[in-house]
């Protein structure tokens, strides 16, 4: 029997019946509402955890990116400094070459000897200044020819030395801290 088919009841009973939900509806809604309440905090916590992980990952990446930026700028700064030292030293090397040529001259007069001693002091001072900047002379005579640091401008047959050995140096070569070439050595190589 449905509600309409029931015998007439007093008005209060009918109103109470209409206000009260059916037993079936009450049973189905109650478990859903109980389950929904615990799920909401869990879903909220998962969302918060995911947001936290995303922010943490972003922070870690940003820190790593900043660290790489600092390292890269430091390397670039050192490279610019090295380039400036090499360019400046290369401009002064011809002066040092001329001082060395002046020292090769044989002099006999007392005044010329004093001038030669002065030139020796200037050449030594120039070498010391280049050394402080990290400019080093490349070893040549008696060494094995290395095309990375030597420039062979003449070959000679010489059986007293082994093949590929430098027998004479025409112009001294220099490196910056032993790593970068400022100027190649101009040499004569034995075959």
C-alpha positions in Angstrom: 0.0 0.0 0.0 1.2 3.4 -0.8 0.6 6.5 1.2 -2.4 7.4 -0.9 -4.0 4.0 -0.3 -3.7 4.0 3.5 -6.8 4.6 5.4 -7.3 8.1 6.6 -5.3 9.1 9.6 -5.4 12.2 11.6 -3.7 15.2 10.2 -0.8 15.1 12.6 0.2 11.6 11.6 0.2 12.5 7.9 2.4 15.5 8.5 4.9 13.5 10.6 5.1 10.8 7.9 5.7 13.3 5.2 8.5 15.0 7.1 10.2 11.8 8.0 12.2 10.2 5.2 11.6 6.6 4.3 13.7 4.0 6.0 15.4 3.0 2.8 16.5 6.6 2.1 17.9 7.0 5.6 20.0 3.9 5.3 21.6 4.8 2.0 22.4 8.3 2.9 23.9 7.7 6.3 26.8 5.5 5.1 27.6 8.0 2.3 27.8 10.9 4.6 29.9 9.0 7.1 32.3 7.9 4.4 32.5 11.4 2.8 33.6 13.0 6.0 36.8 11.0 6.4 37.6 11.1 2.6 37.5 14.9 2.5 40.4 15.4 5.0 42.4 12.6 3.3 41.9 14.1 -0.1 42.7 17.5 1.3 45.9 16.2 2.9 46.9 14.5 -0.4 46.4 17.7 -2.3 48.4 19.6 0.3 51.2 17.0 0.2 51.3 17.2 -3.6 51.4 21.0 -3.5 54.3 20.8 -0.9 56.2 18.3 -3.1 55.8 20.5 -6.1 57.0 23.6 -4.2 59.9 21.7 -2.7 60.9 20.4 -6.2 60.7 23.9 -7.6 62.9 25.2 -4.7 65.5 22.5 -5.2 65.6 23.2 -9.0 66.0 26.9 -8.4 68.8 26.4 -5.9 70.6 24.1 -8.4 70.1 26.6 -11.2 71.5 29.4 -9.0 74.5 27.3 -8.1 75.2 26.6 -11.8 74.8 30.3 -12.6 77.4 31.2 -10.0 79.9 28.6 -11.3 79.3 29.6 -14.9 79.9 33.3 -14.1 83.0 32.5 -12.1 84.4 30.5 -15.0 83.5 33.3 -17.5 85.2 35.9 -15.2 88.4 33.8 -15.0 88.4 33.3 -18.8 88.0 37.0 -19.4 90.9 37.7 -17.0 93.1 35.1 -18.7 92.3 36.6 -22.1 93.2 40.0 -20.9 96.5 38.8 -19.4 97.4 36.9 -22.6 96.6 39.8 -24.9 98.7 42.2 -22.7 101.6 39.8 -22.4 101.6 39.2 -26.1 102.0 42.9 -26.7 105.1 43.0 -24.5 106.9 39.9 -25.8 108.5 41.7 -28.8 110.0 44.2 -26.3 111.5 41.3 -24.3 112.8 39.7 -27.6 114.6 42.9 -28.4 116.1 43.1 -24.9 117.4 39.5 -25.4 118.9 40.4 -28.8 120.7 43.4 -27.2 122.1 41.1 -24.6 123.5 38.7 -27.2 125.9 41.5 -28.5 129.5 41.3 -27.5 130.8 44.6 -26.0 134.3 45.6 -25.0 134.2 49.2 -23.8 133.5 49.9 -20.1 130.5 52.1 -20.9 129.0 49.5 -23.2 129.4 46.8 -20.4 127.5 49.1 -18.0 124.7 49.6 -20.5 124.5 45.9 -21.1 124.2 45.3 -17.3 121.4 47.8 -17.2 119.6 46.0 -20.1 120.1 42.7 -18.2 118.3 44.2 -15.2 115.5 45.5 -17.3 115.1 42.1 -19.0 115.1 40.3 -15.7 112.5 42.7 -14.3 110.3 42.1 -17.4 110.6 38.3 -17.0 109.7 38.6 -13.3 106.6 40.7 -14.1 105.5 38.2 -16.7 106.1 35.4 -14.2 103.9 37.0 -11.6 101.1 37.1 -14.2 101.5 33.4 -14.9 103.4 33.7 -18.2 106.0 31.0 -18.5 108.6 30.3 -21.1 108.2 27.1 -23.2 111.2 24.8 -23.1 112.5 24.2 -26.6 116.2 23.2 -27.3 116.8 19.6 -26.7 113.1 18.8 -26.3 111.0 16.7 -28.5 109.0 18.7 -31.1 105.3 19.2 -30.1 103.2 20.9 -32.7 100.8 22.1 -30.0 103.5 24.4 -28.5 106.2 24.6 -31.2 106.2 26.0 -34.7 108.8 24.3 -36.9 110.2 26.8 -39.4 113.2 24.8 -40.5 114.2 21.1 -40.7 117.8 19.9 -40.7 119.4 16.5 -41.1 121.5 15.9 -37.9 122.6 12.4 -36.9 123.9 13.5 -33.5 120.4 13.9 -32.1 117.3 11.7 -32.3 114.6 12.4 -34.9 112.0 15.1 -34.1 114.3 16.9 -31.6 114.6 20.7 -31.5 118.1 21.8 -32.2 117.7 25.6 -32.3 115.2 28.1 -31.1 114.6 31.3 -33.2 111.9 32.9 -31.0 110.9 31.9 -27.5 107.4 30.7 -26.9 105.3 31.4 -23.8 102.3 29.9 -22.1 99.8 31.2 -19.6 99.9 29.0 -16.4 101.1 26.1 -18.6 97.6 25.8 -20.1 97.1 28.3 -22.9 99.6 29.3 -25.5 100.5 33.0 -25.6 103.0 32.5 -28.4 104.4 29.4 -30.1 108.2 28.8 -30.1 109.8 29.2 -33.5 112.2 26.3 -33.8 114.6 24.2 -36.0 113.9 20.5 -35.9 116.2 17.6 -36.6 114.9 14.9 -39.0 
